[in-house]
Amino acid sequence: MQFSRYAIYYTAPQGALAEFGASWLGWDLVTGRAVPHQTLPDLSRREIAKITQTPRKYGFHGTIKPPFRLADGCDAEGLVQAFQRAASQVAPVTLDGLKLAQIGRFLALVVDGDQSALTGLAGHMVAKLDPFRAPASDAELARRRAANLTPAQDEMLVTWGYPYVFDEFKFHLTLSGKLDPSRAAQVRDVLAPLVAPILPRPFVVGDLTLVGEDAEGRFHEISRVALGASATS
């Protein structure tokens, strides 16, 4: 399969959280298949499909290195090898847990507690794989700048192609598109008892996933690698 962009994600390991994420969003990036939305007492499948339309194509994930096009002279095989090397150089991260949160007009799972260790891990992957990233186009820069970036975020955008990396990094697993505040609160109330029993505590980031974007804009798993796998070899 040919991919137009690549990214590094955290994706939940096989289990209840991964199954929830795939069925909630309607796309399983591991298998590369659409998944029927679950039936909930207070949300129809049609409502869920509308709520999750924007994040669906990305799959259930937390972004570590945002989507990028390959730089001239780079290829997918080289990227896979560099990804595996970079992942082997950093240890797994253990955090307190995850929690359901409303971020502006979005719903997401976020880190409950200090995320500095994860910020360091993400920064490592961003920097190590940056030689494979094609520079952001003028159109991409303009689109990002429309979000009223701070000077620090604009500097990150110019240097790394994305404004929310390093000190600006905020890990989250997106669950919705933009919602009106009252609607977001309603959906959050429906989701809270559903996700509470499956949120990991502690939350361990033990591996990362290289993903690719297909011709229809949907992301697929390419390679999943354990962190620190060859650090002592």
ROMI-354184 format. One record per atom (N, C-alpha, C, O): residue in one letter; x, y, z. Coordinates in steps of 0.2 Angstrom, whole numbers, padded with zeros to 4 digits, always signed. Atoms other than C-alpha are relative to their C-alpha. Example, Ala and Ser with C-alpha at 12.3 -4.5 7.8 and 13.67 -1.06 7.14 Angstrom:
BEGIN
A+0004-0006+0000A+0062-0022+0039A+0004+0006+0000A+0009+0005+0003S-0004-0006-0001S+0068-0005+0036S-0004+0005+0003S-0001+0011+0004
END
This chain:
BEGIN
M+0004-0006+0000M+0000+0000+0000M+0004+0006+0000M+0009+0007+0004Q-0003-0006+0000Q+0006+0017-0004Q-0003+0005+0005Q-0009+0006+0005F+0002-0005-0005F+0006+0031+0009F+0002+0007-0002F+0008+0008-0004S-0002-0007+0001S+0006+0050+0007S+0003+0003+0005S+0007+0008+0004R-0003-0003-0006R+0010+0054+0025R+0002-0005+0005R-0001-0011+0004Y-0002+0005-0006Y+0018+0045+0040Y-0001+0004+0006Y-0001+0010+0007A+0001-0003-0007A+0016+0048+0059A+0003-0005+0004A+0003-0011+0003I-0001+0004-0006I+0022+0041+0075I-0005+0001+0005I-0007+0006+0008Y+0005+0000-0005Y+0008+0036+0087Y+0001-0004+0006Y+0005-0009+0005Y+0001+0005-0005Y+0005+0028+0103Y-0007-0003-0001Y-0012+0001-0002T+0007+0004+0001T-0009+0015+0100T+0000-0005+0006T+0004-0008+0008A+0001+0005-0005A-0016+0005+0114A+0001-0007-0002A-0001-0009-0007P-0001+0007+0001P-0011-0013+0116P-0007-0004-0001P-0012-0001+0002Q+0006+0004+0000Q-0024-0026+0112Q-0003-0001+0006Q+0000-0003+0011G+0003+0000-0006G-0037-0026+0125G-0006+0004+0000G-0008+0007-0006A+0007-0004+0000A-0053-0017+0131A+0001+0007-0002A-0004+0010-0006L-0001-0007+0002L-0046+0001+0128L+0001+0000-0007L-0003+0005-0010A+0000+0000+0008A-0041-0003+0110A-0006-0002-0003A-0008+0001-0008E+0006+0002+0003E-0057-0011+0106E-0005+0005+0001E-0009+0007-0004F+0005-0005-0001F-0067+0003+0114F+0002+0006-0006F-0002+0008-0009G-0002-0006+0005G-0057+0016+0103G-0001-0002-0007G-0004+0003-0010A+0002+0001+0007A-0059+0007+0087A-0007+0000-0001A-0010+0003-0006S+0008+0000+0001S-0078+0004+0089S-0003+0007+0001S-0008+0009-0002W+0003-0007-0001W-0081+0022+0096W+0002+0004-0006W-0003+0008-0009L-0001-0004+0006L-0072+0030+0081L-0002-0003-0006L-0003+0001-0011G+0002+0003+0006G-0077+0017+0068G+0006-0002-0004G+0004-0003-0010W-0006+0002+0004W-0059+0013+0062W+0005-0003+0004W+0007+0000+0009D-0006+0003-0003D-0046+0001+0067D+0006+0000-0004D+0006-0003-0010L-0006-0002+0004L-0029+0007+0061L+0004-0007+0000L+0008-0007-0005V-0005+0006+0000V-0021-0010+0066V-0002-0005-0006V+0002-0007-0009T+0002+0004+0005T-0032-0020+0054T-0001+0003-0007T-0002+0000-0012G+0001-0004+0006G-0035-0006+0042G-0008-0001-0002G-0009-0001-0008R+0007+0001+0001R-0054-0009+0043R-0005+0004+0003R-0004+0006+0009A+0005-0003-0004A-0070+0000+0047A-0003-0004+0005A-0003-0010+0004V+0003+0004-0005V-0078-0005+0063V-0007+0003+0002V-0008+0009+0002P+0007-0002-0001P-0097-0004+0067P+0001+0004+0007P+0004+0002+0012H+0000-0003-0006H-0100+0009+0081H-0004-0004+0005H-0009-0008+0003Q+0004+0003-0005Q-0107+0002+0097Q-0006+0003+0001Q-0007+0009-0001T+0007-0002-0001T-0125+0004+0102T+0000+0003+0008T+0002-0001+0012L+0001-0003-0007L-0127+0016+0118L-0007+0002+0001L-0010+0004-0003P+0007-0002-0002P-0143+0020+0127P-0001+0007-0002P-0007+0008-0004D+0002-0007+0001D-0141+0038+0125D+0003+0004-0006D+0003+0010-0007L-0003-0003+0006L-0132+0040+0109L-0001-0005-0006L+0001-0011-0005S+0001+0005+0006S-0137+0032+0092S+0006-0001-0004S+0011+0003-0003R-0005+0001+0004R-0125+0025+0080R+0001+0006-0005R+0007+0008-0006R+0000-0006+0005R-0129+0040+0068R+0003+0006+0004R+0007+0009+0001E-0003-0005-0004E-0125+0052+0082E+0008-0001+0001E+0012+0004+0001I-0007+0002-0001I-0108+0043+0086I+0004+0002-0006I+0009+0004-0006A-0003-0001+0006A-0104+0043+0068A+0002+0008-0001A+0007+0010-0004K-0001-0007+0001K-0106+0062+0067K+0005+0003+0005K+0009+0007+0003I-0004-0003-0005I-0097+0066+0083I+0007-0002-0001I+0012+0002+0000T-0007+0003+0001T-0082+0055+0078T+0002+0001-0007T+0008-0002-0009Q-0001+0000+0007Q-0082+0060+0059Q+0008+0003-0001Q+0011+0000-0005T-0007-0003+0001T-0066+0071+0060T+0006-0004+0003T+0010-0005-0001P-0005+0004-0002P-0055+0060+0071P+0000-0007-0003P+0005-0011-0002R+0001+0007+0002R-0061+0043+0063R+0006-0002-0004R+0009-0007-0003K-0005+0002+0005K-0048+0043+0049K+0007-0001+0003K+0011-0005+0000Y-0007+0001-0003Y-0033+0044+0061Y+0000-0006+0004Y+0006-0008+0006G+0000+0005-0005G-0039+0030+0072G+0001+0002+0007G+0003+0008+0008F-0001-0002-0007F-0038+0029+0091F+0007+0000+0001F+0011-0005+0001H-0007-0001-0001H-0021+0036+0095H+0002+0006+0004H-0003+0010+0005G-0003-0006-0002G-0010+0048+0104G+0006+0002-0004G+0010-0002-0005T-0005-0002+0004T+0001+0058+0093T+0007+0001+0003T+0007+0004+0008I-0007-0001-0002I+0020+0057+0096I+0004+0004-0005I+0007+0009-0003K-0003-0005+0005K+0027+0064+0080K-0006+0001-0005K-0009-0004-0008P+0006-0001+0004P+0013+0072+0069P+0001-0002-0007P+0007-0003-0009P+0000+0002+0007P+0009+0067+0051P+0005+0005-0004P+0005+0011-0003F-0005-0004+0005F+0023+0072+0038F+0001-0004-0006F+0000-0010-0007R-0002+0003+0007R+0027+0069+0020R+0008-0001+0000R+0011+0002+0004L-0007+0002+0000L+0044+0061+0016L+0004+0005-0004L+0001+0008-0009A-0005-0004+0003A+0058+0072+0012A+0003-0003-0007A+0003-0009-0007D-0003+0002+0006D+0066+0071-0005D+0006-0004+0001D+0010-0003+0006G-0005+0004-0001G+0078+0057-0006G-0001-0006+0006G+0003-0010+0007C+0002+0005-0005C+0070+0047+0008C-0005-0005-0002C-0009-0003-0006D+0006+0005+0002D+0059+0031+0007D-0002-0003+0006D+0000-0002+0012A+0003+0003-0006A+0048+0021+0018A+0004-0005+0003A+0004-0005+0009E-0004+0005-0004E+0060+0007+0021E+0005+0003+0004E+0006+0001+0010G-0005-0003-0004G+0073+0019+0027G-0003+0003+0007G+0000+0003+0012L+0003-0002-0005L+0060+0027+0038L-0002-0005+0006L-0001-0004+0012V+0001+0005-0005V+0055+0011+0046V+0006-0002+0004V+0006-0003+0010Q-0006+0001-0003Q+0073+0007+0050Q+0002+0005+0005Q+0004+0004+0011A-0002-0006-0005A+0076+0024+0058A-0005+0000+0006A-0003+0002+0011F+0005+0001-0006F+0060+0022+0068F+0001-0005+0005F+0001-0004+0011Q-0002+0005-0005Q+0065+0006+0075Q+0006+0001+0004Q+0007+0000+0010R-0006-0002-0003R+0082+0013+0079R-0002+0005+0006R+0001+0004+0012A+0002-0005-0005A+0075+0028+0088A-0004-0003+0006A-0003-0001+0011A+0004+0003-0006A+0062+0018+0098A+0005-0005+0004A+0003-0005+0010S-0004+0004-0004S+0076+0006+0104S+0005+0004+0004S+0007+0001+0009Q-0005-0004-0004Q+0086+0021+0111Q-0004+0003+0006Q+0000+0007+0010V+0003-0003-0006V+0073+0026+0124V-0004-0005+0004V-0007-0010+0001A+0003+0005-0005A+0065+0017+0139A-0008+0001+0000A-0010+0007-0002P+0007-0001-0002P+0047+0014+0142P-0002+0005+0005P+0002+0006+0009V+0002-0005-0004V+0037+0027+0151V-0006-0002+0004V-0011-0005+0001T+0005+0002-0004T+0026+0024+0166T-0003+0006+0003T+0000+0010+0007L+0003-0005-0002L+0013+0037+0170L-0006-0002+0005L-0007-0008+0005D+0005+0002-0005D-0001+0038+0184D-0006-0003-0003D-0008-0008-0001G+0006+0003+0003G-0015+0035+0172G-0003+0005-0005G+0000+0010-0007L+0003-0004+0005L-0027+0042+0159L-0007+0002+0003L-0010-0001+0008K+0006-0002-0002K-0043+0052+0162K-0004+0003-0006K-0001+0005-0011L+0005-0003+0005L-0058+0058+0151L+0000+0008+0002L-0001+0010+0007A+0000-0007-0001A-0057+0077+0148A-0003+0004-0006A-0003+0001-0011Q+0002-0004+0005Q-0064+0091+0138Q+0005+0005-0001Q+0007+0009+0003I-0005-0005+0002I-0051+0101+0129I-0003+0005-0005I-0004+0004-0011G+0003-0004+0004G-0059+0116+0122G-0007-0003-0002G-0011-0004+0002R+0006+0002+0003R-0073+0110+0110R+0001-0008-0001R-0003-0011-0004F-0001+0007+0001F-0065+0092+0110F-0001-0004+0006F+0000-0002+0012L-0001+0004-0005L-0066+0077+0120L+0006-0005-0001L+0007-0007-0007A-0006+0004+0001A-0051+0066+0123A+0002-0003+0007A+0000-0001+0012L-0003+0003-0006L-0042+0055+0135L+0007+0003+0001L+0011+0004-0004V-0006-0003-0001V-0027+0064+0143V+0004-0003+0006V+0001-0007+0010V-0004+0003-0005V-0013+0060+0155V-0003+0003+0007V-0004+0009+0008D+0002-0002-0007D-0019+0061+0174D+0007+0000+0004D+0010-0005+0006G-0007-0001-0003G-0003+0068+0182G+0005+0003-0004G+0004+0005-0009D-0006-0003+0003D+0014+0073+0177D+0001-0004-0007D+0002-0010-0007Q-0002+0004+0007Q+0018+0069+0158Q+0007+0002-0002Q+0008+0001-0008S-0006-0003+0002S+0035+0076+0158S+0005-0006-0003S+0008-0005-0008A-0004+0006+0002A+0043+0058+0155A-0002-0001-0008A+0002-0003-0012L+0003+0001+0006L+0031+0056+0140L+0002+0006-0005L+0003+0005-0011T-0003-0006+0004T+0036+0074+0134T+0007-0001-0003T+0008+0000-0009G-0007+0001+0002G+0054+0069+0133G+0000-0006-0005G+0004-0005-0010L+0000+0005+0005L+0050+0053+0124L-0002+0002-0007L+0001+0001-0012A+0003-0003+0006A+0040+0062+0111A+0005+0005-0003A+0006+0004-0010G-0005-0004+0003G+0054+0075+0109G+0005-0004-0003G+0008-0002-0009H-0005+0005+0003H+0066+0061+0106H-0002-0002-0007H+0002-0002-0012M+0002+0002+0006M+0056+0054+0092M-0001+0005-0005M+0001+0004-0011V+0001-0006+0005V+0052+0071+0084V+0007+0001-0003V+0008+0002-0009A-0006-0002+0002A+0070+0075+0083A+0004-0005-0004A+0007-0004-0009K-0003+0006+0003K+0077+0058+0078K-0002-0001-0007K+0001-0003-0012L+0003+0001+0007L+0065+0057+0063L-0001+0006-0004L-0003+0005-0010D+0001-0006+0003D+0065+0075+0058D+0004+0000-0007D+0001+0003-0012P-0003+0000+0007P+0077+0071+0043P-0004-0003-0005P-0003-0002-0011F+0004+0003+0005F+0064+0061+0035F-0006+0005-0002F-0010+0003-0006R+0006-0005+0001R+0051+0076+0036R+0001+0005-0006R+0006+0009-0005A+0000-0005+0005A+0048+0086+0020A-0002+0007+0004A-0006+0007+0008P+0002-0007-0003P+0047+0105+0025P-0007+0001-0001P-0010-0001-0006A+0007-0002+0001A+0030+0112+0028A-0001+0004-0006A+0003+0009-0007S+0002-0004+0005S+0022+0120+0013S-0002+0007+0003S-0004+0007+0008D+0003-0006-0002D+0017+0138+0013D-0007+0000+0002D-0010+0003+0007A+0007+0001-0002A-0001+0133+0014A-0001-0004+0006A-0005-0002+0010E+0000+0004-0007E+0002+0121+0029E+0002+0005+0005E-0001+0005+0010L-0002-0005-0005L+0011+0135+0038L-0006+0005+0001L-0007+0007+0007A+0005-0005+0000A-0003+0147+0034A-0006-0003+0004A-0009+0001+0008R+0005+0003-0003R-0016+0135+0040R+0001-0001+0008R-0003+0000+0012R-0002+0000-0007R-0007+0132+0056R+0000+0006+0004R-0003+0007+0010R+0000-0006-0003R-0005+0150+0059R-0007+0003+0001R-0007+0008+0005A+0007-0002-0001A-0023+0153+0058A-0003-0001+0007A-0008+0002+0009A+0003+0001-0006A-0025+0146+0075A+0003+0005+0006A+0003+0003+0012N-0003-0005-0005N-0016+0161+0083N+0005-0002+0004N+0004-0002+0011L-0006+0003-0004L+0000+0153+0088L+0004+0005+0004L+0004+0011+0003T-0005-0004-0004T+0011+0160+0102T+0007+0000-0004T+0008-0004-0008P-0007+0000+0003P+0029+0165+0097P+0003-0006+0000P+0007-0008-0004A-0003+0007-0001A+0035+0149+0104A-0002-0005-0004A+0001-0009-0007Q+0003+0005+0004Q+0023+0139+0095Q+0001+0001-0008Q+0002-0004-0012D-0002-0002+0007D+0027+0148+0078D+0007-0002-0001D+0008-0005-0007E-0007+0002+0001E+0045+0144+0081E+0000-0007-0001E+0004-0010-0005M+0000+0007+0001M+0041+0126+0083M-0002-0002-0007M+0000-0007-0010L+0003+0001+0006L+0031+0126+0068L+0005+0001-0006L+0006-0004-0010V-0005-0001+0005V+0045+0133+0057V+0005-0005+0001V+0008-0007-0005T-0005+0004-0001T+0058+0122+0065T-0002-0007-0001T+0002-0011-0004W+0002+0007+0000W+0049+0106+0066W-0006-0002-0004W-0008-0008-0004G+0005+0002+0004G+0034+0107+0055G-0007+0000+0004G-0012-0002+0001Y+0006+0001-0004Y+0021+0107+0069Y+0001+0004+0007Y+0006+0005+0010P-0001-0005-0005P+0018+0120+0083P+0000-0003+0007P+0002+0000+0012Y+0001+0003-0007Y+0014+0108+0098Y+0005-0006+0001Y+0003-0012+0002V-0005+0005-0002V+0030+0098+0101V+0005+0003+0005V+0005+0009+0007F-0004-0001-0006F+0043+0098+0115F-0004+0004+0005F-0008+0001+0008D+0003-0003-0006D+0038+0111+0128D-0008+0001-0001D-0011+0002+0004E+0007-0002+0001E+0021+0114+0119E-0004-0007-0001E-0010-0007-0003F+0003+0006+0001F+0017+0095+0118F-0005-0001+0005F-0004-0001+0011K+0005+0003-0005K+0001+0089+0126K-0003-0006-0003K-0007-0006-0008F+0002+0006+0003F-0003+0071+0124F-0007-0001+0001F-0010+0001+0007H+0007+0001-0001H-0021+0066+0121H-0002-0005-0005H+0001-0006-0011L+0003+0005+0004L-0031+0052+0113L-0007+0003-0002L-0012+0003+0002T+0006-0004+0002T-0045+0062+0103T-0006-0005-0001T-0005-0011-0004L+0007+0004+0000L-0063+0055+0105L-0005+0004-0004L-0010+0001-0006S+0005-0004+0004S-0072+0069+0095S+0002+0005-0004S+0008+0007-0004G-0001-0007+0003G-0073+0083+0083G-0002+0005+0004G-0003+0005+0010K+0002-0006-0004K-0077+0100+0088K-0008+0000+0001K-0012-0002-0003L+0007+0000-0002L-0093+0101+0098L-0002+0006+0004L+0002+0009+0007D+0003-0005-0004D-0104+0114+0106D+0002-0002+0007D+0001-0007+0009P-0002+0001-0007P-0099+0116+0124P-0005-0005+0004P-0004-0009+0008S+0005+0004-0003S-0116+0109+0130S+0000-0007-0002S-0001-0012+0001R+0000+0006+0003R-0115+0095+0118R+0006-0004+0002R+0005-0010+0004A-0006+0003-0002A-0098+0091+0123A-0001-0003+0007A+0001-0009+0009A+0001+0002-0007A-0103+0090+0141A-0005-0006+0000A-0004-0011+0005Q+0005+0006+0000Q-0118+0078+0137Q+0004-0006-0002Q+0003-0012+0001V-0003+0006+0002V-0107+0066+0127V+0005-0002+0005V+0006-0008+0006R-0004+0002-0005R-0094+0067+0141R-0003-0004+0005R+0000-0009+0008D+0004+0004-0005D-0107+0061+0153D-0002-0007-0002D-0002-0011+0002V+0002+0006+0003V-0112+0047+0142V+0007-0005+0000V+0006-0011+0002L-0006+0004+0000L-0094+0041+0140L+0004-0001+0006L+0007-0006+0007A-0003+0001-0007A-0088+0043+0158A+0000-0007+0003A+0005-0010+0004P+0000+0007-0003P-0095+0027+0165P+0002-0005-0005P+0004-0011-0003L-0002+0005+0005L-0091+0018+0149L+0008-0001+0000L+0010-0007+0000V-0008+0000+0001V-0072+0022+0149V+0003-0001+0007V+0009-0004+0008A-0003+0001-0007A-0070+0022+0168A+0004-0007+0002A+0009-0007+0004P-0003+0007-0002P-0067+0003+0170P+0006-0002-0004P+0009-0006-0002I-0005+0002+0004I-0055+0002+0156I+0006+0005-0001I+0011+0003-0004L-0006-0005+0001L-0043+0017+0158L+0005-0003+0004L+0004-0005+0010P-0006+0004-0004P-0026+0010+0163P+0003+0005+0006P+0003+0011+0005R-0004-0004-0006R-0018+0015+0180R+0004-0006+0003R+0002-0010+0006P-0003-0005+0003P-0004+0015+0179P-0001+0000-0008P-0003-0005-0010F+0000+0000+0007F-0003+0020+0161F+0007+0000-0003F+0012+0004-0002V-0006+0002+0003V+0012+0012+0152V+0001+0001-0007V-0003-0002-0011V-0001-0001+0007V+0019+0018+0136V+0006-0005-0002V+0012-0003+0000G-0005+0005+0001G+0029+0002+0131G+0002-0001-0007G+0007-0004-0008D-0002+0001+0007D+0029+0003+0112D-0003+0006-0004D-0007+0010-0001L+0002-0005+0004L+0026+0015+0098L-0002-0003-0007L+0000-0008-0009T+0002+0003+0006T+0018+0013+0081T+0001+0005-0006T-0001+0011-0005L-0001-0004+0006L+0023+0020+0064L-0006-0002-0004L-0008-0007-0006V+0007+0001+0003V+0007+0023+0054V+0001+0004-0007V+0005+0008-0008G+0000-0003+0006G+0004+0028+0036G-0007+0002-0002G-0012-0001-0001E+0006-0002+0003E-0010+0038+0027E-0001-0002-0007E+0003-0001-0011D+0002+0002+0006D-0019+0030+0013D-0003+0005-0005D-0003+0011-0003A+0002-0005+0005A-0026+0038-0003A-0007+0003+0002A-0009+0008+0000E+0006-0003-0002E-0043+0040+0006E+0001+0004+0007E-0004+0006+0010G-0001-0004-0006G-0035+0049+0021G+0000-0004+0006G+0000-0001+0012R+0001+0004-0006R-0036+0034+0033R+0007-0003+0002R+0011-0004-0003F-0007+0002-0003F-0021+0029+0044F+0000-0008+0001F-0005-0010+0004H-0001+0007-0001H-0014+0011+0045H+0006-0001+0004H+0011+0002+0003E-0006+0002-0003E-0002+0003+0056E+0005-0003-0005E+0003-0007-0009I-0005+0003+0004I+0015-0001+0047I+0005-0004+0004I+0006-0009+0003S-0004+0004-0005S+0026-0006+0062S-0001+0002+0007S-0001+0008+0008R+0001-0002-0007R+0024-0007+0080R+0006-0003+0004R+0008-0009+0003V-0006+0001-0002V+0040-0007+0090V+0001+0001+0008V-0002+0006+0010A-0001-0001-0007A+0044-0010+0109A+0006+0005+0001A+0011+0005-0002L-0005-0005-0002L+0053+0004+0117L+0006-0003+0004L+0005-0008+0008G-0006+0003-0003G+0071+0000+0122G+0002-0007-0002G+0006-0010+0002A+0000+0007+0002A+0070-0016+0113A+0007-0003-0001A+0009-0008+0001S-0007+0002+0001S+0089-0016+0108S+0005+0005+0003S+0010+0005+0002A-0004-0005-0003A+0095-0003+0120A+0006-0003+0003A+0012+0001+0004T-0006+0003-0003T+0107-0015+0128T+0004-0005-0004T+0008-0008-0002S-0004+0004+0005S+0112-0025+0113S+0006+0003-0003S+0009-0001-0007
END
